[in-house]
Amino acid sequence: MDACLTVEREVDKVLGKFNVVNNYADKETDLLLQNLQEIQEELMQCPTEEEIGSQHMSLLKDLMKKVKDITTKISSDHKELHSSVSKVGKAIDKNFYSDLSSMSEDPTMDAPEKIKLINEVICEHFLRHGMLDIADSLTVDAGLDLENQMKEPFIEINHILSALKEKNLQPALQWTFLHRERLEAQRSSLEFKLHRLKFIELLKGGPEKQLEALVYSRNFAPFAERHEQELQILMGSLLFVRQGLENSPYVHLLDPVSWLEIGDIFTRDACSLLGLSIDSPLSVSLNAGCAAIPALHNIKHVMQQRQCTGVWCSNDELPIEIDLGNEYRYHSLFACPILRQQSTENNPAMRLACGHAISRDSLNKLSNGNKIKCPYCPIESSPSEAKQLYF
């Protein structure tokens, strides 16, 4: 983030100078054109047989000198802009790292099977965002064998999202009807919110649509128990149809944010039914990587300066802990309170008989024969009584 702000400041300086130069050039050019037009009009009024007078010659010479001075000034300012633009490039080179190969010990792009996996992730990203043509081209060029069963859900989801952006609820309602049982199993409120939006759109039609809205309210019957309070508000709004909802206590029902929220709710529930994450794995990986690069670059630089070898040699862990925030926490983690190491498949968390948890490596090091004393309480137990914990 600091690197982005530094580059942004340099860009702002360039834009500021550019605006100053541009405004100066426009102002002086307009003034010169105005002077030229005035002199042209005076010359046009002179008889054709008369020679240009000394007064007119003097004005022309002054104007030519002024044109030359302004041109020189604009040219000089333009050269300074080049210098400022080059500073932006230097700021980018200084704050962003072009060679990142030293930060990875894993030859990601060497194995054909890994290249195939990367191409599949990129293809899925395009399918998620409705870029079907690009996904098809990548499938052909990369030689991927993607079944239509993988593509069809994304095509359907993007079709429904496009309809929702146009305030067309019918495709989404048909989809929720077909998947009603599975949506109810995960206690989704998607179908109710779709019917709610449809009901509000009918109310916006005025008294002419009041009866139709009342008939449509029968669709709320399956949701009466879970959404009782919201249904009371919707039914109460019927009383203000004639005077207009915008002039009633129910004006909040017309908030356009509901249309934005319904797209997010549909995406979340659709991805949940498909067993997919809401965000594209490619986007998550890139964003997490960009956030981690500065810390990794700094530790790599320190290790090279101090000639630390063998610290960064494992492919499944990093030499330092990088906190990307709660947004990127998908699994529970256990760090051994004794060795200060995160648990792995080879070194899992172990629960002692007293209930305290340590890593397997700690368990082996603290064991004294067939006894182990808990480092947090006075209870002794047998190492064989320790049980592996699963998060």
C-alpha positions as a printed NumPy array, in Angstrom:
array([[  0.   ,   0.   ,   0.   ],
       [  2.841,   2.401,   0.809],
       [  4.384,   1.685,  -2.592],
       [  1.103,   2.475,  -4.333],
       [  0.747,   5.744,  -2.403],
       [  4.307,   6.776,  -3.292],
       [  3.719,   6.184,  -6.996],
       [  0.334,   7.876,  -6.762],
       [  1.966,  11.009,  -5.347],
       [  4.382,  11.135,  -8.296],
       [  1.504,  10.683, -10.733],
       [ -0.422,  13.498,  -9.041],
       [  2.604,  15.782,  -9.444],
       [  2.774,  15.008, -13.162],
       [ -0.955,  15.58 , -13.617],
       [ -0.728,  18.871, -11.712],
       [  2.139,  20.118, -13.9  ],
       [  0.363,  18.929, -17.024],
       [ -2.783,  20.857, -16.105],
       [ -0.733,  24.025, -15.472],
       [  1.08 ,  23.731, -18.817],
       [ -2.125,  22.866, -20.644],
       [ -4.052,  25.794, -19.163],
       [ -1.178,  28.197, -19.923],
       [ -0.91 ,  26.966, -23.531],
       [ -4.682,  27.24 , -24.095],
       [ -4.859,  30.713, -22.578],
       [ -1.876,  32.148, -24.515],
       [ -2.929,  30.468, -27.777],
       [ -6.407,  31.971, -27.561],
       [ -4.881,  35.388, -26.828],
       [ -2.52 ,  35.147, -29.826],
       [ -5.338,  34.098, -32.127],
       [ -7.412,  37.043, -30.93 ],
       [ -4.521,  39.462, -31.641],
       [ -3.977,  37.951, -35.077],
       [ -7.665,  38.327, -35.938],
       [ -7.622,  41.973, -34.831],
       [ -4.566,  42.749, -36.98 ],
       [ -6.1  ,  40.857, -39.896],
       [ -9.273,  42.909, -39.659],
       [ -7.262,  46.182, -39.632],
       [ -5.259,  45.065, -42.672],
       [ -8.407,  44.072, -44.525],
       [ -9.767,  47.608, -44.03 ],
       [ -6.696,  49.176, -45.706],
       [ -6.884,  49.829, -49.459],
       [ -5.146,  47.118, -51.436],
       [ -2.818,  49.555, -53.237],
       [ -1.448,  51.004, -49.999],
       [  1.653,  49.554, -48.413],
       [  1.612,  48.263, -44.857],
       [  2.239,  51.16 , -42.547],
       [  4.947,  51.354, -39.919],
       [  2.358,  51.045, -37.169],
       [  1.067,  47.749, -38.577],
       [  4.616,  46.498, -39.108],
       [  5.423,  47.256, -35.508],
       [  2.342,  45.339, -34.324],
       [  3.26 ,  42.355, -36.49 ],
       [  6.844,  42.321, -35.192],
       [  5.637,  42.5  , -31.59 ],
       [  3.195,  39.678, -32.236],
       [  5.866,  37.518, -33.889],
       [  8.175,  38.072, -30.93 ],
       [  5.368,  37.174, -28.546],
       [  4.611,  33.992, -30.512],
       [  8.268,  33.014, -30.377],
       [  8.53 ,  33.66 , -26.63 ],
       [  5.36 ,  31.696, -25.852],
       [  6.446,  28.817, -28.096],
       [  9.816,  28.687, -26.338],
       [  8.093,  28.75 , -22.93 ],
       [  5.682,  25.923, -23.867],
       [  8.548,  23.866, -25.316],
       [ 10.549,  24.315, -22.102],
       [  7.569,  23.304, -19.972],
       [  7.061,  20.264, -22.197],
       [ 10.65 ,  19.145, -21.571],
       [ 10.097,  19.464, -17.831],
       [  7.05 ,  17.241, -18.16 ],
       [  9.249,  14.549, -19.697],
       [ 11.462,  14.741, -16.623],
       [  8.456,  14.402, -14.291],
       [  7.093,  11.434, -16.269],
       [ 10.467,   9.674, -16.035],
       [ 10.333,  10.137, -12.252],
       [  7.088,   8.159, -12.209],
       [  8.837,   5.299, -13.991],
       [ 11.709,   5.424, -11.515],
       [  9.244,   5.433,  -8.594],
       [  7.537,   2.336, -10.031],
       [ 10.878,   0.546, -10.472],
       [ 11.911,   1.497,  -6.942],
       [  8.69 ,   0.541,  -5.173],
       [  7.657,  -2.507,  -7.178],
       [  9.75 ,  -5.555,  -7.842],
       [ 10.036,  -6.967, -11.335],
       [ 12.119, -10.025, -10.419],
       [ 10.096, -12.156,  -8.018],
       [ 11.659, -15.498,  -8.911],
       [ 13.932, -15.398,  -5.854],
       [ 10.92 , -15.424,  -3.533],
       [  9.739, -18.853,  -4.609],
       [ 11.564, -22.126,  -4.241],
       [  8.771, -23.956,  -6.026],
       [  9.276, -24.201,  -9.837],
       [  5.598, -23.539, -10.476],
       [  5.739, -23.235, -14.237],
       [  8.126, -26.114, -14.897],
       [  5.807, -29.108, -14.638],
       [  3.18 , -29.579, -17.417],
       [  0.532, -30.701, -14.913],
       [  0.953, -27.466, -12.945],
       [  0.679, -25.362, -16.093],
       [ -2.535, -27.202, -16.881],
       [ -3.928, -26.454, -13.41 ],
       [ -3.042, -22.766, -13.749],
       [ -4.786, -22.581, -17.139],
       [ -7.872, -24.255, -15.663],
       [ -7.979, -21.688, -12.838],
       [ -7.665, -18.831, -15.351],
       [-10.373, -20.383, -17.522],
       [-12.699, -20.705, -14.512],
       [-12.056, -17.032, -13.719],
       [-13.226, -16.035, -17.205],
       [-16.292, -18.276, -16.925],
       [-17.195, -16.726, -13.562],
       [-17.131, -13.229, -15.069],
       [-19.134, -14.147, -18.159],
       [-16.167, -13.909, -20.569],
       [-17.268, -17.064, -22.371],
       [-15.533, -16.335, -25.688],
       [-12.173, -15.783, -23.976],
       [-12.65 , -18.953, -21.91 ],
       [-13.411, -20.974, -25.063],
       [-10.335, -19.584, -26.826],
       [ -8.118, -20.399, -23.841],
       [ -9.577, -23.913, -23.694],
       [ -8.604, -24.516, -27.318],
       [ -5.169, -22.847, -27.171],
       [ -4.166, -24.537, -23.893],
       [ -5.573, -27.914, -24.914],
       [ -7.881, -28.114, -21.913],
       [-10.566, -30.758, -21.729],
       [-13.399, -28.959, -19.956],
       [-16.769, -30.653, -20.006],
       [-19.93 , -28.725, -20.808],
       [-21.2  , -29.638, -17.332],
       [-18.557, -27.294, -15.905],
       [-19.448, -24.427, -18.236],
       [-23.251, -24.604, -18.076],
       [-23.674, -23.417, -14.444],
       [-21.494, -20.354, -15.082],
       [-23.382, -19.557, -18.292],
       [-26.695, -19.784, -16.423],
       [-25.448, -17.68 , -13.49 ],
       [-24.155, -14.904, -15.758],
       [-27.402, -14.934, -17.749],
       [-29.403, -14.435, -14.549],
       [-27.063, -11.71 , -13.266],
       [-27.375,  -9.85 , -16.579],
       [-31.16 , -10.04 , -16.278],
       [-31.059,  -8.73 , -12.695],
       [-28.979,  -5.734, -13.833],
       [-31.825,  -4.955, -16.254],
       [-34.348,  -5.395, -13.393],
       [-35.72 ,  -8.578, -14.915],
       [-36.529, -10.952, -12.035],
       [-38.106, -13.787, -14.015],
       [-34.945, -15.871, -14.756],
       [-33.857, -15.642, -11.106],
       [-37.323, -16.643,  -9.867],
       [-37.348, -19.67 , -12.18 ],
       [-33.903, -20.682, -10.906],
       [-34.944, -20.41 ,  -7.251],
       [-38.09 , -22.459,  -7.958],
       [-36.001, -25.285,  -9.439],
       [-33.567, -25.238,  -6.48 ],
       [-36.075, -24.434,  -3.722],
       [-35.381, -27.506,  -1.583],
       [-31.619, -27.018,  -1.571],
       [-31.99 , -23.282,  -0.877],
       [-34.326, -23.98 ,   2.038],
       [-31.836, -26.51 ,   3.406],
       [-29.248, -23.745,   3.735],
       [-31.913, -21.289,   4.991],
       [-31.491, -18.932,   2.06 ],
       [-33.678, -15.82 ,   1.851],
       [-33.035, -15.345,  -1.89 ],
       [-36.486, -16.377,  -3.134],
       [-38.26 , -14.182,  -0.579],
       [-36.164, -11.149,  -1.526],
       [-36.891, -11.72 ,  -5.224],
       [-40.65 , -11.838,  -4.563],
       [-40.278,  -8.765,  -2.346],
       [-38.655,  -6.801,  -5.184],
       [-41.357,  -7.926,  -7.609],
       [-44.052,  -6.849,  -5.143],
       [-42.441,  -3.406,  -4.682],
       [-42.194,  -2.931,  -8.458],
       [-45.95 ,  -3.569,  -8.681],
       [-46.621,  -1.033,  -5.91 ],
       [-44.623,   1.57 ,  -7.838],
       [-47.18 ,   1.18 , -10.628],
       [-49.754,   3.084,  -8.554],
       [-53.428,   2.346,  -7.904],
       [-53.749,   0.554, -11.249],
       [-51.381,  -2.168,  -9.994],
       [-52.741,  -2.359,  -6.43 ],
       [-55.025,  -5.339,  -7.06 ],
       [-52.288,  -7.166,  -8.982],
       [-49.872,  -6.564,  -6.095],
       [-52.441,  -7.908,  -3.627],
       [-52.87 , -11.063,  -5.707],
       [-49.11 , -11.457,  -6.064],
       [-48.705, -11.304,  -2.279],
       [-49.921, -14.913,  -2.157],
       [-46.385, -15.889,  -3.177],
       [-45.271, -14.84 ,   0.314],
       [-47.194, -17.673,   2.014],
       [-44.202, -20.097,   2.284],
       [-42.126, -17.362,   3.954],
       [-44.674, -16.146,   6.514],
       [-43.005, -17.814,   9.484],
       [-39.418, -16.696,   8.82 ],
       [-40.144, -13.175,   7.527],
       [-43.207, -12.168,   9.538],
       [-42.061,  -8.621,  10.367],
       [-40.983,  -7.813,   6.799],
       [-44.283,  -9.118,   5.449],
       [-46.183,  -6.858,   7.85 ],
       [-44.281,  -3.866,   6.457],
       [-45.022,  -4.894,   2.853],
       [-48.72 ,  -5.364,   3.573],
       [-48.867,  -2.032,   5.397],
       [-47.429,  -0.262,   2.352],
       [-50.559,  -1.196,   0.368],
       [-52.454,   1.481,   2.286],
       [-50.275,   4.234,   0.782],
       [-50.363,   3.199,  -2.873],
       [-52.783,   5.96 ,  -3.878],
       [-50.708,   8.775,  -2.402],
       [-47.44 ,   7.164,  -3.58 ],
       [-44.841,   5.302,  -1.559],
       [-42.398,   8.196,  -1.98 ],
       [-44.738,  10.283,   0.208],
       [-45.284,   7.61 ,   2.856],
       [-43.473,   6.099,   5.868],
       [-42.524,   3.229,   3.529],
       [-40.303,   5.291,   1.24 ],
       [-37.313,   3.118,   2.273],
       [-38.807,   0.302,   0.179],
       [-37.872,   2.278,  -2.948],
       [-34.159,   2.349,  -2.082],
       [-32.277,   1.243,  -5.258],
       [-29.646,  -0.485,  -3.114],
       [-31.989,  -3.494,  -2.995],
       [-31.237,  -4.19 ,  -6.659],
       [-27.525,  -4.145,  -5.968],
       [-27.866,  -6.444,  -2.973],
       [-29.969,  -9.029,  -4.819],
       [-27.14 ,  -9.668,  -7.281],
       [-24.69 , -10.308,  -4.435],
       [-27.169, -12.571,  -2.627],
       [-27.837, -14.586,  -5.784],
       [-24.096, -14.978,  -6.501],
       [-23.454, -16.133,  -2.929],
       [-26.248, -18.709,  -2.88 ],
       [-25.576, -19.976,  -6.41 ],
       [-21.888, -20.497,  -5.658],
       [-22.81 , -22.219,  -2.414],
       [-25.038, -24.706,  -4.262],
       [-22.253, -25.384,  -6.775],
       [-19.709, -25.882,  -3.997],
       [-17.689, -22.854,  -5.152],
       [-16.241, -19.891,  -3.314],
       [-17.901, -16.509,  -3.877],
       [-14.682, -14.916,  -5.107],
       [-12.617, -16.24 ,  -7.974],
       [ -9.636, -18.305,  -6.707],
       [ -7.456, -16.459,  -9.219],
       [ -8.476, -13.056,  -7.814],
       [ -7.961, -14.2  ,  -4.23 ],
       [ -4.52 , -15.637,  -5.034],
       [ -3.373, -12.504,  -6.859],
       [ -4.64 , -10.142,  -4.155],
       [ -3.102, -12.213,  -1.368],
       [  0.173, -12.45 ,  -3.277],
       [  0.33 ,  -8.704,  -3.873],
       [ -0.242,  -8.081,  -0.163],
       [  2.465, -10.569,   0.833],
       [  5.164,  -9.56 ,  -1.674],
       [  6.582,  -6.562,   0.283],
       [  7.113,  -8.64 ,   3.441],
       [  8.629, -11.524,   1.472],
       [ 10.927,  -9.196,  -0.441],
       [ 12.143,  -7.572,   2.785],
       [ 12.883, -10.876,   4.531],
       [ 14.628, -12.208,   1.439],
       [ 16.825,  -9.082,   1.337],
       [ 17.676,  -9.453,   5.047],
       [ 18.518, -13.138,   4.593],
       [ 20.838, -12.362,   1.687],
       [ 22.612,  -9.639,   3.646],
       [ 23.138, -11.858,   6.677],
       [ 23.962, -14.888,   4.525],
       [ 21.3  , -17.028,   6.163],
       [ 21.11 , -20.345,   4.345],
       [ 18.644, -23.131,   4.824],
       [ 15.963, -20.923,   6.412],
       [ 13.768, -20.71 ,   3.354],
       [ 13.93 , -24.229,   2.046],
       [ 10.432, -25.625,   2.508],
       [  7.747, -25.409,  -0.142],
       [  4.787, -25.593,   2.234],
       [  5.692, -22.83 ,   4.684],
       [  7.205, -19.348,   4.783],
       [ 10.116, -18.169,   6.962],
       [  7.894, -15.488,   8.539],
       [  4.239, -15.14 ,   9.436],
       [  2.279, -12.841,   7.127],
       [ -1.096, -11.648,   8.389],
       [ -3.384, -10.869,   5.444],
       [ -6.371, -10.103,   7.673],
       [ -9.603, -11.944,   8.367],
       [-10.633, -11.654,   4.712],
       [ -8.1  , -14.324,   3.751],
       [ -8.614, -16.708,   6.653],
       [-10.432, -19.789,   5.439],
       [ -9.212, -22.477,   7.86 ],
       [ -8.495, -22.751,  11.558],
       [ -4.793, -22.746,  12.42 ],
       [ -2.97 , -24.142,  15.408],
       [  0.408, -22.794,  16.513],
       [  2.251, -24.845,  19.104],
       [  2.633, -22.751,  22.287],
       [  5.931, -24.543,  23.046],
       [  7.832, -24.526,  19.728],
       [  5.922, -21.578,  18.233],
       [  5.299, -23.493,  15.011],
       [  2.128, -23.903,  12.985],
       [  0.812, -27.431,  12.823],
       [  1.29 , -29.433,   9.614],
       [  0.267, -32.87 ,   8.399],
       [  3.538, -34.273,   9.709],
       [  3.39 , -32.269,  12.943],
       [ -0.307, -32.085,  13.925],
       [ -1.853, -30.726,  17.102],
       [ -2.135, -33.273,  19.945],
       [ -4.54 , -33.106,  22.885],
       [ -3.114, -34.232,  26.203],
       [ -5.197, -36.06 ,  28.805],
       [ -5.582, -32.833,  30.771],
       [ -7.114, -31.049,  27.753],
       [ -4.178, -28.816,  26.784],
       [ -2.896, -28.97 ,  23.199],
       [  0.673, -29.013,  21.913],
       [  2.305, -30.154,  18.684],
       [  3.505, -33.712,  18.109],
       [  7.134, -32.557,  18.013],
       [  6.68 , -30.941,  21.446],
       [  5.036, -34.113,  22.715],
       [  8.043, -36.198,  21.639],
       [ 10.554, -33.762,  23.138],
       [  8.752, -33.417,  26.47 ],
       [  8.142, -37.143,  26.894],
       [ 10.198, -38.749,  29.626],
       [  9.841, -42.467,  29.174],
       [  6.159, -43.275,  29.442],
       [  5.298, -40.044,  31.22 ],
       [  4.809, -36.475,  30.109],
       [  4.121, -33.506,  32.342],
       [  1.847, -30.872,  30.853],
       [  3.734, -27.556,  30.486],
       [  0.611, -25.65 ,  31.578],
       [ -0.693, -27.664,  34.524],
       [  0.751, -30.164,  37.04 ],
       [ -1.063, -33.178,  35.563],
       [  1.097, -36.022,  34.277],
       [ -0.117, -38.458,  31.655],
       [  1.126, -41.058,  29.228],
       [  2.117, -39.924,  25.693],
       [ -0.034, -42.75 ,  24.335],
       [ -3.106, -41.053,  25.814],
       [ -2.596, -37.987,  23.615],
       [ -5.08 , -37.767,  20.742],
       [ -4.66 , -35.947,  17.447],
       [ -6.816, -32.864,  16.943],
       [ -8.545, -32.141,  13.639],
       [ -9.57 , -28.582,  12.764]])
